[in-house]
Amino acid sequence: MYTVQVEKECGCFKKSDFTNNMKFENKDDALIQALNMTKEMNQDFCQKHEFAVVEQGDVFKISVEERGKSGCCGGGHCS
């Protein structure tokens, strides 16, 4: 059994349709799910965090890191 686990459930994750600790019989299915979730979370969530997949045995952990600040507040004035 393989698990896709989100390390920290941020507000965007809690509001999404995603489920934490999803179980899969097949390693490939778990990896595909983890990669698809990570891609969607990085594209569609609020951009405060960056998500990445880390394989730890039979767990595909989606890590959550604060995004680096570029000096722009994100208010749209800089562009």
mmCIF file of the N, C-alpha and C atoms, coordinates in Angstrom:
data_MODEL
# 
_entry.id   MODEL 
# 
loop_
_atom_site.group_PDB 
_atom_site.id 
_atom_site.type_symbol 
_atom_site.label_atom_id 
_atom_site.label_alt_id 
_atom_site.label_comp_id 
_atom_site.label_asym_id 
_atom_site.label_entity_id 
_atom_site.label_seq_id 
_atom_site.pdbx_PDB_ins_code 
_atom_site.Cartn_x 
_atom_site.Cartn_y 
_atom_site.Cartn_z 
_atom_site.occupancy 
_atom_site.B_iso_or_equiv 
_atom_site.pdbx_formal_charge 
_atom_site.auth_seq_id 
_atom_site.auth_comp_id 
_atom_site.auth_asym_id 
_atom_site.auth_atom_id 
_atom_site.pdbx_PDB_model_num 
ATOM 1   N N  . MET A 1 1  ? 0.846   -1.172 0.000   1.00 0.00 ? 1  MET A N  1 
ATOM 2   C CA . MET A 1 1  ? 0.000   0.000  0.000   1.00 0.00 ? 1  MET A CA 1 
ATOM 3   C C  . MET A 1 1  ? 0.896   1.242  0.000   1.00 0.00 ? 1  MET A C  1 
ATOM 4   N N  . TYR A 1 2  ? 0.550   2.220  -0.834  1.00 0.00 ? 2  TYR A N  1 
ATOM 5   C CA . TYR A 1 2  ? 1.304   3.466  -0.952  1.00 0.00 ? 2  TYR A CA 1 
ATOM 6   C C  . TYR A 1 2  ? 0.400   4.633  -0.560  1.00 0.00 ? 2  TYR A C  1 
ATOM 7   N N  . THR A 1 3  ? 1.007   5.647  0.059   1.00 0.00 ? 3  THR A N  1 
ATOM 8   C CA . THR A 1 3  ? 0.242   6.782  0.571   1.00 0.00 ? 3  THR A CA 1 
ATOM 9   C C  . THR A 1 3  ? 0.754   8.078  -0.034  1.00 0.00 ? 3  THR A C  1 
ATOM 10  N N  . VAL A 1 4  ? -0.178  8.972  -0.385  1.00 0.00 ? 4  VAL A N  1 
ATOM 11  C CA . VAL A 1 4  ? 0.157   10.345 -0.766  1.00 0.00 ? 4  VAL A CA 1 
ATOM 12  C C  . VAL A 1 4  ? -0.243  11.212 0.419   1.00 0.00 ? 4  VAL A C  1 
ATOM 13  N N  . GLN A 1 5  ? 0.767   11.832 1.028   1.00 0.00 ? 5  GLN A N  1 
ATOM 14  C CA . GLN A 1 5  ? 0.554   12.576 2.271   1.00 0.00 ? 5  GLN A CA 1 
ATOM 15  C C  . GLN A 1 5  ? 1.007   14.023 2.098   1.00 0.00 ? 5  GLN A C  1 
ATOM 16  N N  . VAL A 1 6  ? 0.135   14.961 2.428   1.00 0.00 ? 6  VAL A N  1 
ATOM 17  C CA . VAL A 1 6  ? 0.495   16.379 2.417   1.00 0.00 ? 6  VAL A CA 1 
ATOM 18  C C  . VAL A 1 6  ? 1.036   16.715 3.798   1.00 0.00 ? 6  VAL A C  1 
ATOM 19  N N  . GLU A 1 7  ? 2.279   17.210 3.812   1.00 0.00 ? 7  GLU A N  1 
ATOM 20  C CA . GLU A 1 7  ? 2.995   17.479 5.056   1.00 0.00 ? 7  GLU A CA 1 
ATOM 21  C C  . GLU A 1 7  ? 2.253   18.476 5.956   1.00 0.00 ? 7  GLU A C  1 
ATOM 22  N N  . LYS A 1 8  ? 1.759   19.555 5.369   1.00 0.00 ? 8  LYS A N  1 
ATOM 23  C CA . LYS A 1 8  ? 1.065   20.591 6.151   1.00 0.00 ? 8  LYS A CA 1 
ATOM 24  C C  . LYS A 1 8  ? -0.136  21.061 5.336   1.00 0.00 ? 8  LYS A C  1 
ATOM 25  N N  . GLU A 1 9  ? -1.313  20.971 5.913   1.00 0.00 ? 9  GLU A N  1 
ATOM 26  C CA . GLU A 1 9  ? -2.530  21.383 5.219   1.00 0.00 ? 9  GLU A CA 1 
ATOM 27  C C  . GLU A 1 9  ? -2.736  22.886 5.395   1.00 0.00 ? 9  GLU A C  1 
ATOM 28  N N  . CYS A 1 10 ? -2.321  23.656 4.387   1.00 0.00 ? 10 CYS A N  1 
ATOM 29  C CA . CYS A 1 10 ? -2.521  25.100 4.420   1.00 0.00 ? 10 CYS A CA 1 
ATOM 30  C C  . CYS A 1 10 ? -3.995  25.411 4.155   1.00 0.00 ? 10 CYS A C  1 
ATOM 31  N N  . GLY A 1 11 ? -4.364  26.666 4.290   1.00 0.00 ? 11 GLY A N  1 
ATOM 32  C CA . GLY A 1 11 ? -5.748  27.071 4.084   1.00 0.00 ? 11 GLY A CA 1 
ATOM 33  C C  . GLY A 1 11 ? -6.270  26.726 2.701   1.00 0.00 ? 11 GLY A C  1 
ATOM 34  N N  . CYS A 1 12 ? -5.439  26.926 1.677   1.00 0.00 ? 12 CYS A N  1 
ATOM 35  C CA . CYS A 1 12 ? -5.863  26.609 0.302   1.00 0.00 ? 12 CYS A CA 1 
ATOM 36  C C  . CYS A 1 12 ? -6.133  25.114 0.155   1.00 0.00 ? 12 CYS A C  1 
ATOM 37  N N  . PHE A 1 13 ? -5.298  24.287 0.785   1.00 0.00 ? 13 PHE A N  1 
ATOM 38  C CA . PHE A 1 13 ? -5.512  22.842 0.707   1.00 0.00 ? 13 PHE A CA 1 
ATOM 39  C C  . PHE A 1 13 ? -6.836  22.470 1.373   1.00 0.00 ? 13 PHE A C  1 
ATOM 40  N N  . LYS A 1 14 ? -7.094  23.048 2.529   1.00 0.00 ? 14 LYS A N  1 
ATOM 41  C CA . LYS A 1 14 ? -8.324  22.732 3.266   1.00 0.00 ? 14 LYS A CA 1 
ATOM 42  C C  . LYS A 1 14 ? -9.574  23.135 2.486   1.00 0.00 ? 14 LYS A C  1 
ATOM 43  N N  . LYS A 1 15 ? -9.472  24.208 1.689   1.00 0.00 ? 15 LYS A N  1 
ATOM 44  C CA . LYS A 1 15 ? -10.606 24.669 0.886   1.00 0.00 ? 15 LYS A CA 1 
ATOM 45  C C  . LYS A 1 15 ? -10.755 23.880 -0.413  1.00 0.00 ? 15 LYS A C  1 
ATOM 46  N N  . SER A 1 16 ? -9.718  23.150 -0.798  1.00 0.00 ? 16 SER A N  1 
ATOM 47  C CA . SER A 1 16 ? -9.728  22.427 -2.073  1.00 0.00 ? 16 SER A CA 1 
ATOM 48  C C  . SER A 1 16 ? -10.495 21.108 -1.949  1.00 0.00 ? 16 SER A C  1 
ATOM 49  N N  . ASP A 1 17 ? -10.618 20.435 -3.079  1.00 0.00 ? 17 ASP A N  1 
ATOM 50  C CA . ASP A 1 17 ? -11.263 19.118 -3.105  1.00 0.00 ? 17 ASP A CA 1 
ATOM 51  C C  . ASP A 1 17 ? -10.271 17.983 -2.848  1.00 0.00 ? 17 ASP A C  1 
ATOM 52  N N  . PHE A 1 18 ? -8.996  18.321 -2.587  1.00 0.00 ? 18 PHE A N  1 
ATOM 53  C CA . PHE A 1 18 ? -7.989  17.293 -2.354  1.00 0.00 ? 18 PHE A CA 1 
ATOM 54  C C  . PHE A 1 18 ? -8.209  16.600 -1.012  1.00 0.00 ? 18 PHE A C  1 
ATOM 55  N N  . THR A 1 19 ? -7.735  15.361 -0.933  1.00 0.00 ? 19 THR A N  1 
ATOM 56  C CA . THR A 1 19 ? -7.798  14.564 0.285   1.00 0.00 ? 19 THR A CA 1 
ATOM 57  C C  . THR A 1 19 ? -6.380  14.231 0.721   1.00 0.00 ? 19 THR A C  1 
ATOM 58  N N  . ASN A 1 20 ? -6.100  14.356 2.004   1.00 0.00 ? 20 ASN A N  1 
ATOM 59  C CA . ASN A 1 20 ? -4.789  13.989 2.531   1.00 0.00 ? 20 ASN A CA 1 
ATOM 60  C C  . ASN A 1 20 ? -4.766  12.493 2.842   1.00 0.00 ? 20 ASN A C  1 
ATOM 61  N N  . ASN A 1 21 ? -3.572  11.913 2.819   1.00 0.00 ? 21 ASN A N  1 
ATOM 62  C CA . ASN A 1 21 ? -3.334  10.504 3.159   1.00 0.00 ? 21 ASN A CA 1 
ATOM 63  C C  . ASN A 1 21 ? -4.119  9.539  2.267   1.00 0.00 ? 21 ASN A C  1 
ATOM 64  N N  . MET A 1 22 ? -4.110  9.821  0.967   1.00 0.00 ? 22 MET A N  1 
ATOM 65  C CA . MET A 1 22 ? -4.764  8.927  0.010   1.00 0.00 ? 22 MET A CA 1 
ATOM 66  C C  . MET A 1 22 ? -3.952  7.643  -0.114  1.00 0.00 ? 22 MET A C  1 
ATOM 67  N N  . LYS A 1 23 ? -4.624  6.512  -0.185  1.00 0.00 ? 23 LYS A N  1 
ATOM 68  C CA . LYS A 1 23 ? -3.980  5.196  -0.265  1.00 0.00 ? 23 LYS A CA 1 
ATOM 69  C C  . LYS A 1 23 ? -4.125  4.618  -1.671  1.00 0.00 ? 23 LYS A C  1 
ATOM 70  N N  . PHE A 1 24 ? -3.049  3.961  -2.137  1.00 0.00 ? 24 PHE A N  1 
ATOM 71  C CA . PHE A 1 24 ? -3.019  3.338  -3.459  1.00 0.00 ? 24 PHE A CA 1 
ATOM 72  C C  . PHE A 1 24 ? -2.369  1.964  -3.363  1.00 0.00 ? 24 PHE A C  1 
ATOM 73  N N  . GLU A 1 25 ? -2.874  1.024  -4.127  1.00 0.00 ? 25 GLU A N  1 
ATOM 74  C CA . GLU A 1 25 ? -2.289  -0.317 -4.209  1.00 0.00 ? 25 GLU A CA 1 
ATOM 75  C C  . GLU A 1 25 ? -1.002  -0.299 -5.030  1.00 0.00 ? 25 GLU A C  1 
ATOM 76  N N  . ASN A 1 26 ? -0.937  0.614  -5.995  1.00 0.00 ? 26 ASN A N  1 
ATOM 77  C CA . ASN A 1 26 ? 0.123   0.631  -6.992  1.00 0.00 ? 26 ASN A CA 1 
ATOM 78  C C  . ASN A 1 26 ? 1.018   1.859  -6.785  1.00 0.00 ? 26 ASN A C  1 
ATOM 79  N N  . LYS A 1 27 ? 2.328   1.648  -6.779  1.00 0.00 ? 27 LYS A N  1 
ATOM 80  C CA . LYS A 1 27 ? 3.284   2.737  -6.576  1.00 0.00 ? 27 LYS A CA 1 
ATOM 81  C C  . LYS A 1 27 ? 3.171   3.796  -7.665  1.00 0.00 ? 27 LYS A C  1 
ATOM 82  N N  . ASP A 1 28 ? 3.021   3.361  -8.917  1.00 0.00 ? 28 ASP A N  1 
ATOM 83  C CA . ASP A 1 28 ? 2.929   4.312  -10.027 1.00 0.00 ? 28 ASP A CA 1 
ATOM 84  C C  . ASP A 1 28 ? 1.697   5.205  -9.898  1.00 0.00 ? 28 ASP A C  1 
ATOM 85  N N  . ASP A 1 29 ? 0.571   4.628  -9.498  1.00 0.00 ? 29 ASP A N  1 
ATOM 86  C CA . ASP A 1 29 ? -0.653  5.417  -9.322  1.00 0.00 ? 29 ASP A CA 1 
ATOM 87  C C  . ASP A 1 29 ? -0.474  6.468  -8.226  1.00 0.00 ? 29 ASP A C  1 
ATOM 88  N N  . ALA A 1 30 ? 0.190   6.091  -7.148  1.00 0.00 ? 30 ALA A N  1 
ATOM 89  C CA . ALA A 1 30 ? 0.436   7.032  -6.050  1.00 0.00 ? 30 ALA A CA 1 
ATOM 90  C C  . ALA A 1 30 ? 1.352   8.165  -6.507  1.00 0.00 ? 30 ALA A C  1 
ATOM 91  N N  . LEU A 1 31 ? 2.403   7.819  -7.240  1.00 0.00 ? 31 LEU A N  1 
ATOM 92  C CA . LEU A 1 31 ? 3.335   8.840  -7.725  1.00 0.00 ? 31 LEU A CA 1 
ATOM 93  C C  . LEU A 1 31 ? 2.638   9.792  -8.688  1.00 0.00 ? 31 LEU A C  1 
ATOM 94  N N  . ILE A 1 32 ? 1.858   9.262  -9.612  1.00 0.00 ? 32 ILE A N  1 
ATOM 95  C CA . ILE A 1 32 ? 1.131   10.109 -10.568 1.00 0.00 ? 32 ILE A CA 1 
ATOM 96  C C  . ILE A 1 32 ? 0.186   11.055 -9.827  1.00 0.00 ? 32 ILE A C  1 
ATOM 97  N N  . GLN A 1 33 ? -0.529  10.538 -8.836  1.00 0.00 ? 33 GLN A N  1 
ATOM 98  C CA . GLN A 1 33 ? -1.442  11.381 -8.048  1.00 0.00 ? 33 GLN A CA 1 
ATOM 99  C C  . GLN A 1 33 ? -0.671  12.480 -7.329  1.00 0.00 ? 33 GLN A C  1 
ATOM 100 N N  . ALA A 1 34 ? 0.453   12.134 -6.700  1.00 0.00 ? 34 ALA A N  1 
ATOM 101 C CA . ALA A 1 34 ? 1.250   13.121 -5.967  1.00 0.00 ? 34 ALA A CA 1 
ATOM 102 C C  . ALA A 1 34 ? 1.777   14.204 -6.904  1.00 0.00 ? 34 ALA A C  1 
ATOM 103 N N  . LEU A 1 35 ? 2.264   13.810 -8.074  1.00 0.00 ? 35 LEU A N  1 
ATOM 104 C CA . LEU A 1 35 ? 2.787   14.782 -9.036  1.00 0.00 ? 35 LEU A CA 1 
ATOM 105 C C  . LEU A 1 35 ? 1.678   15.680 -9.575  1.00 0.00 ? 35 LEU A C  1 
ATOM 106 N N  . ASN A 1 36 ? 0.524   15.101 -9.875  1.00 0.00 ? 36 ASN A N  1 
ATOM 107 C CA . ASN A 1 36 ? -0.605  15.898 -10.369 1.00 0.00 ? 36 ASN A CA 1 
ATOM 108 C C  . ASN A 1 36 ? -1.096  16.886 -9.313  1.00 0.00 ? 36 ASN A C  1 
ATOM 109 N N  . MET A 1 37 ? -1.180  16.430 -8.067  1.00 0.00 ? 37 MET A N  1 
ATOM 110 C CA . MET A 1 37 ? -1.602  17.320 -6.982  1.00 0.00 ? 37 MET A CA 1 
ATOM 111 C C  . MET A 1 37 ? -0.613  18.469 -6.821  1.00 0.00 ? 37 MET A C  1 
ATOM 112 N N  . THR A 1 38 ? 0.678   18.142 -6.826  1.00 0.00 ? 38 THR A N  1 
ATOM 113 C CA . THR A 1 38 ? 1.714   19.154 -6.645  1.00 0.00 ? 38 THR A CA 1 
ATOM 114 C C  . THR A 1 38 ? 1.654   20.195 -7.753  1.00 0.00 ? 38 THR A C  1 
ATOM 115 N N  . LYS A 1 39 ? 1.506   19.733 -8.977  1.00 0.00 ? 39 LYS A N  1 
ATOM 116 C CA . LYS A 1 39 ? 1.427   20.657 -10.117 1.00 0.00 ? 39 LYS A CA 1 
ATOM 117 C C  . LYS A 1 39 ? 0.231   21.597 -9.965  1.00 0.00 ? 39 LYS A C  1 
ATOM 118 N N  . GLU A 1 40 ? -0.927  21.038 -9.664  1.00 0.00 ? 40 GLU A N  1 
ATOM 119 C CA . GLU A 1 40 ? -2.137  21.857 -9.527  1.00 0.00 ? 40 GLU A CA 1 
ATOM 120 C C  . GLU A 1 40 ? -2.029  22.813 -8.344  1.00 0.00 ? 40 GLU A C  1 
ATOM 121 N N  . MET A 1 41 ? -1.485  22.348 -7.229  1.00 0.00 ? 41 MET A N  1 
ATOM 122 C CA . MET A 1 41 ? -1.347  23.196 -6.048  1.00 0.00 ? 41 MET A CA 1 
ATOM 123 C C  . MET A 1 41 ? -0.392  24.356 -6.318  1.00 0.00 ? 41 MET A C  1 
ATOM 124 N N  . ASN A 1 42 ? 0.716   24.093 -7.021  1.00 0.00 ? 42 ASN A N  1 
ATOM 125 C CA . ASN A 1 42 ? 1.672   25.156 -7.343  1.00 0.00 ? 42 ASN A CA 1 
ATOM 126 C C  . ASN A 1 42 ? 1.085   26.166 -8.327  1.00 0.00 ? 42 ASN A C  1 
ATOM 127 N N  . GLN A 1 43 ? 0.203   25.719 -9.211  1.00 0.00 ? 43 GLN A N  1 
ATOM 128 C CA . GLN A 1 43 ? -0.381  26.620 -10.210 1.00 0.00 ? 43 GLN A CA 1 
ATOM 129 C C  . GLN A 1 43 ? -1.602  27.368 -9.691  1.00 0.00 ? 43 GLN A C  1 
ATOM 130 N N  . ASP A 1 44 ? -2.462  26.705 -8.931  1.00 0.00 ? 44 ASP A N  1 
ATOM 131 C CA . ASP A 1 44 ? -3.785  27.249 -8.623  1.00 0.00 ? 44 ASP A CA 1 
ATOM 132 C C  . ASP A 1 44 ? -3.958  27.796 -7.210  1.00 0.00 ? 44 ASP A C  1 
ATOM 133 N N  . PHE A 1 45 ? -3.074  27.439 -6.290  1.00 0.00 ? 45 PHE A N  1 
ATOM 134 C CA . PHE A 1 45 ? -3.214  27.938 -4.927  1.00 0.00 ? 45 PHE A CA 1 
ATOM 135 C C  . PHE A 1 45 ? -2.686  29.371 -4.854  1.00 0.00 ? 45 PHE A C  1 
ATOM 136 N N  . CYS A 1 46 ? -2.703  29.996 -3.692  1.00 0.00 ? 46 CYS A N  1 
ATOM 137 C CA . CYS A 1 46 ? -2.463  31.432 -3.523  1.00 0.00 ? 46 CYS A CA 1 
ATOM 138 C C  . CYS A 1 46 ? -1.017  31.884 -3.738  1.00 0.00 ? 46 CYS A C  1 
ATOM 139 N N  . GLN A 1 47 ? -0.103  30.985 -3.964  1.00 0.00 ? 47 GLN A N  1 
ATOM 140 C CA . GLN A 1 47 ? 1.303   31.298 -4.241  1.00 0.00 ? 47 GLN A CA 1 
ATOM 141 C C  . GLN A 1 47 ? 2.108   31.673 -2.997  1.00 0.00 ? 47 GLN A C  1 
ATOM 142 N N  . LYS A 1 48 ? 1.560   31.495 -1.797  1.00 0.00 ? 48 LYS A N  1 
ATOM 143 C CA . LYS A 1 48 ? 2.329   31.728 -0.576  1.00 0.00 ? 48 LYS A CA 1 
ATOM 144 C C  . LYS A 1 48 ? 3.293   30.576 -0.314  1.00 0.00 ? 48 LYS A C  1 
ATOM 145 N N  . HIS A 1 49 ? 2.948   29.381 -0.823  1.00 0.00 ? 49 HIS A N  1 
ATOM 146 C CA . HIS A 1 49 ? 3.747   28.184 -0.576  1.00 0.00 ? 49 HIS A CA 1 
ATOM 147 C C  . HIS A 1 49 ? 4.187   27.550 -1.885  1.00 0.00 ? 49 HIS A C  1 
ATOM 148 N N  . GLU A 1 50 ? 5.241   26.766 -1.785  1.00 0.00 ? 50 GLU A N  1 
ATOM 149 C CA . GLU A 1 50 ? 5.698   25.961 -2.914  1.00 0.00 ? 50 GLU A CA 1 
ATOM 150 C C  . GLU A 1 50 ? 5.647   24.505 -2.466  1.00 0.00 ? 50 GLU A C  1 
ATOM 151 N N  . PHE A 1 51 ? 5.138   23.655 -3.337  1.00 0.00 ? 51 PHE A N  1 
ATOM 152 C CA . PHE A 1 51 ? 4.922   22.253 -3.014  1.00 0.00 ? 51 PHE A CA 1 
ATOM 153 C C  . PHE A 1 51 ? 5.848   21.384 -3.852  1.00 0.00 ? 51 PHE A C  1 
ATOM 154 N N  . ALA A 1 52 ? 6.369   20.310 -3.250  1.00 0.00 ? 52 ALA A N  1 
ATOM 155 C CA . ALA A 1 52 ? 7.251   19.374 -3.951  1.00 0.00 ? 52 ALA A CA 1 
ATOM 156 C C  . ALA A 1 52 ? 7.001   17.969 -3.413  1.00 0.00 ? 52 ALA A C  1 
ATOM 157 N N  . VAL A 1 53 ? 7.242   16.969 -4.264  1.00 0.00 ? 53 VAL A N  1 
ATOM 158 C CA . VAL A 1 53 ? 7.050   15.567 -3.879  1.00 0.00 ? 53 VAL A CA 1 
ATOM 159 C C  . VAL A 1 53 ? 8.380   14.985 -3.415  1.00 0.00 ? 53 VAL A C  1 
ATOM 160 N N  . VAL A 1 54 ? 8.346   14.317 -2.265  1.00 0.00 ? 54 VAL A N  1 
ATOM 161 C CA . VAL A 1 54 ? 9.512   13.622 -1.723  1.00 0.00 ? 54 VAL A CA 1 
ATOM 162 C C  . VAL A 1 54 ? 9.086   12.189 -1.435  1.00 0.00 ? 54 VAL A C  1 
ATOM 163 N N  . GLU A 1 55 ? 9.818   11.222 -1.998  1.00 0.00 ? 55 GLU A N  1 
ATOM 164 C CA . GLU A 1 55 ? 9.501   9.808  -1.758  1.00 0.00 ? 55 GLU A CA 1 
ATOM 165 C C  . GLU A 1 55 ? 10.206  9.343  -0.489  1.00 0.00 ? 55 GLU A C  1 
ATOM 166 N N  . GLN A 1 56 ? 9.432   8.781  0.445   1.00 0.00 ? 56 GLN A N  1 
ATOM 167 C CA . GLN A 1 56 ? 9.974   8.251  1.698   1.00 0.00 ? 56 GLN A CA 1 
ATOM 168 C C  . GLN A 1 56 ? 9.405   6.858  1.904   1.00 0.00 ? 56 GLN A C  1 
ATOM 169 N N  . GLY A 1 57 ? 10.100  5.863  1.361   1.00 0.00 ? 57 GLY A N  1 
ATOM 170 C CA . GLY A 1 57 ? 9.615   4.489  1.457   1.00 0.00 ? 57 GLY A CA 1 
ATOM 171 C C  . GLY A 1 57 ? 8.350   4.316  0.653   1.00 0.00 ? 57 GLY A C  1 
ATOM 172 N N  . ASP A 1 58 ? 7.258   3.936  1.307   1.00 0.00 ? 58 ASP A N  1 
ATOM 173 C CA . ASP A 1 58 ? 5.987   3.745  0.605   1.00 0.00 ? 58 ASP A CA 1 
ATOM 174 C C  . ASP A 1 58 ? 5.068   4.964  0.736   1.00 0.00 ? 58 ASP A C  1 
ATOM 175 N N  . VAL A 1 59 ? 5.665   6.110  1.131   1.00 0.00 ? 59 VAL A N  1 
ATOM 176 C CA . VAL A 1 59 ? 4.911   7.362  1.252   1.00 0.00 ? 59 VAL A CA 1 
ATOM 177 C C  . VAL A 1 59 ? 5.475   8.385  0.276   1.00 0.00 ? 59 VAL A C  1 
ATOM 178 N N  . PHE A 1 60 ? 4.582   9.004  -0.501  1.00 0.00 ? 60 PHE A N  1 
ATOM 179 C CA . PHE A 1 60 ? 4.950   10.145 -1.326  1.00 0.00 ? 60 PHE A CA 1 
ATOM 180 C C  . PHE A 1 60 ? 4.469   11.377 -0.571  1.00 0.00 ? 60 PHE A C  1 
ATOM 181 N N  . LYS A 1 61 ? 5.436   12.055 0.067   1.00 0.00 ? 61 LYS A N  1 
ATOM 182 C CA . LYS A 1 61 ? 5.109   13.205 0.908   1.00 0.00 ? 61 LYS A CA 1 
ATOM 183 C C  . LYS A 1 61 ? 5.182   14.471 0.059   1.00 0.00 ? 61 LYS A C  1 
ATOM 184 N N  . ILE A 1 62 ? 4.137   15.286 0.141   1.00 0.00 ? 62 ILE A N  1 
ATOM 185 C CA . ILE A 1 62 ? 4.136   16.577 -0.533  1.00 0.00 ? 62 ILE A CA 1 
ATOM 186 C C  . ILE A 1 62 ? 4.581   17.605 0.500   1.00 0.00 ? 62 ILE A C  1 
ATOM 187 N N  . SER A 1 63 ? 5.811   18.101 0.299   1.00 0.00 ? 63 SER A N  1 
ATOM 188 C CA . SER A 1 63 ? 6.366   19.070 1.241   1.00 0.00 ? 63 SER A CA 1 
ATOM 189 C C  . SER A 1 63 ? 5.816   20.458 0.939   1.00 0.00 ? 63 SER A C  1 
ATOM 190 N N  . VAL A 1 64 ? 5.779   21.298 1.966   1.00 0.00 ? 64 VAL A N  1 
ATOM 191 C CA . VAL A 1 64 ? 5.241   22.648 1.864   1.00 0.00 ? 64 VAL A CA 1 
ATOM 192 C C  . VAL A 1 64 ? 6.304   23.611 2.371   1.00 0.00 ? 64 VAL A C  1 
ATOM 193 N N  . GLU A 1 65 ? 6.709   24.550 1.528   1.00 0.00 ? 65 GLU A N  1 
ATOM 194 C CA . GLU A 1 65 ? 7.712   25.548 1.900   1.00 0.00 ? 65 GLU A CA 1 
ATOM 195 C C  . GLU A 1 65 ? 7.169   26.935 1.590   1.00 0.00 ? 65 GLU A C  1 
ATOM 196 N N  . GLU A 1 66 ? 7.563   27.920 2.396   1.00 0.00 ? 66 GLU A N  1 
ATOM 197 C CA . GLU A 1 66 ? 7.214   29.314 2.099   1.00 0.00 ? 66 GLU A CA 1 
ATOM 198 C C  . GLU A 1 66 ? 7.948   29.718 0.825   1.00 0.00 ? 66 GLU A C  1 
ATOM 199 N N  . ARG A 1 67 ? 7.267   30.402 -0.059  1.00 0.00 ? 67 ARG A N  1 
ATOM 200 C CA . ARG A 1 67 ? 7.916   30.928 -1.265  1.00 0.00 ? 67 ARG A CA 1 
ATOM 201 C C  . ARG A 1 67 ? 8.797   32.098 -0.860  1.00 0.00 ? 67 ARG A C  1 
ATOM 202 N N  . GLY A 1 68 ? 9.932   32.224 -1.545  1.00 0.00 ? 68 GLY A N  1 
ATOM 203 C CA . GLY A 1 68 ? 10.819  33.359 -1.316  1.00 0.00 ? 68 GLY A CA 1 
ATOM 204 C C  . GLY A 1 68 ? 10.148  34.645 -1.765  1.00 0.00 ? 68 GLY A C  1 
ATOM 205 N N  . LYS A 1 69 ? 10.389  35.714 -1.041  1.00 0.00 ? 69 LYS A N  1 
ATOM 206 C CA . LYS A 1 69 ? 9.793   36.999 -1.392  1.00 0.00 ? 69 LYS A CA 1 
ATOM 207 C C  . LYS A 1 69 ? 10.719  37.724 -2.361  1.00 0.00 ? 69 LYS A C  1 
ATOM 208 N N  . SER A 1 70 ? 10.145  38.299 -3.420  1.00 0.00 ? 70 SER A N  1 
ATOM 209 C CA . SER A 1 70 ? 10.930  38.982 -4.441  1.00 0.00 ? 70 SER A CA 1 
ATOM 210 C C  . SER A 1 70 ? 11.013  40.476 -4.184  1.00 0.00 ? 70 SER A C  1 
ATOM 211 N N  . GLY A 1 71 ? 10.441  40.956 -3.087  1.00 0.00 ? 71 GLY A N  1 
ATOM 212 C CA . GLY A 1 71 ? 10.410  42.380 -2.823  1.00 0.00 ? 71 GLY A CA 1 
ATOM 213 C C  . GLY A 1 71 ? 9.109   43.005 -3.295  1.00 0.00 ? 71 GLY A C  1 
ATOM 214 N N  . CYS A 1 72 ? 8.343   42.252 -4.041  1.00 0.00 ? 72 CYS A N  1 
ATOM 215 C CA . CYS A 1 72 ? 7.051   42.732 -4.531  1.00 0.00 ? 72 CYS A CA 1 
ATOM 216 C C  . CYS A 1 72 ? 5.971   42.220 -3.587  1.00 0.00 ? 72 CYS A C  1 
ATOM 217 N N  . CYS A 1 73 ? 5.029   43.076 -3.249  1.00 0.00 ? 73 CYS A N  1 
ATOM 218 C CA . CYS A 1 73 ? 3.973   42.690 -2.312  1.00 0.00 ? 73 CYS A CA 1 
ATOM 219 C C  . CYS A 1 73 ? 2.881   41.869 -2.977  1.00 0.00 ? 73 CYS A C  1 
ATOM 220 N N  . GLY A 1 74 ? 2.887   41.821 -4.311  1.00 0.00 ? 74 GLY A N  1 
ATOM 221 C CA . GLY A 1 74 ? 1.866   41.072 -5.022  1.00 0.00 ? 74 GLY A CA 1 
ATOM 222 C C  . GLY A 1 74 ? 0.606   41.868 -5.277  1.00 0.00 ? 74 GLY A C  1 
ATOM 223 N N  . GLY A 1 75 ? 0.652   43.166 -5.008  1.00 0.00 ? 75 GLY A N  1 
ATOM 224 C CA . GLY A 1 75 ? -0.519  44.013 -5.191  1.00 0.00 ? 75 GLY A CA 1 
ATOM 225 C C  . GLY A 1 75 ? -0.753  44.463 -6.619  1.00 0.00 ? 75 GLY A C  1 
ATOM 226 N N  . GLY A 1 76 ? 0.161   44.122 -7.526  1.00 0.00 ? 76 GLY A N  1 
ATOM 227 C CA . GLY A 1 76 ? -0.017  44.465 -8.931  1.00 0.00 ? 76 GLY A CA 1 
ATOM 228 C C  . GLY A 1 76 ? 0.594   45.792 -9.339  1.00 0.00 ? 76 GLY A C  1 
ATOM 229 N N  . HIS A 1 77 ? 1.277   46.474 -8.435  1.00 0.00 ? 77 HIS A N  1 
ATOM 230 C CA . HIS A 1 77 ? 1.842   47.789 -8.749  1.00 0.00 ? 77 HIS A CA 1 
ATOM 231 C C  . HIS A 1 77 ? 3.165   47.685 -9.509  1.00 0.00 ? 77 HIS A C  1 
ATOM 232 N N  . CYS A 1 78 ? 3.854   46.582 -9.397  1.00 0.00 ? 78 CYS A N  1 
ATOM 233 C CA . CYS A 1 78 ? 5.215   46.453 -9.930  1.00 0.00 ? 78 CYS A CA 1 
ATOM 234 C C  . CYS A 1 78 ? 5.261   46.155 -11.426 1.00 0.00 ? 78 CYS A C  1 
ATOM 235 N N  . SER A 1 79 ? 4.183   45.699 -12.003 1.00 0.00 ? 79 SER A N  1 
ATOM 236 C CA . SER A 1 79 ? 4.247   45.298 -13.408 1.00 0.00 ? 79 SER A CA 1 
ATOM 237 C C  . SER A 1 79 ? 3.922   46.418 -14.351 1.00 0.00 ? 79 SER A C  1 
# 
